[in-house]
């Protein structure tokens, strides 16, 4: 169907003229009309209509919580400068 351009799965929502080559793509699209968001983030309140959008969102959580503050003495890493400073005080005892 990709090469022929055939799109047999048409959206039944009034005013929407989208059509798809696969039923699963139509079903995912219909969730946008229904406001159905079954893909929920386990870390916050956000929810999405498709798993790809959730995965993009989850990667933002991973970046936000990356351990960017590294100890120059032992290499341990922390998510905030405050935690790093608390750790660094142990080296000077």
Secondary structure, DSSP 4 states (H G I P E B T S, - for coil): -TTTT---EE--STT---EESSHHHHHHHHHHHHT---EE-SSSS-EESSHHHHHHHHHHHHHHT---EE-TTT--EESSHHHHHHHHHHHT-
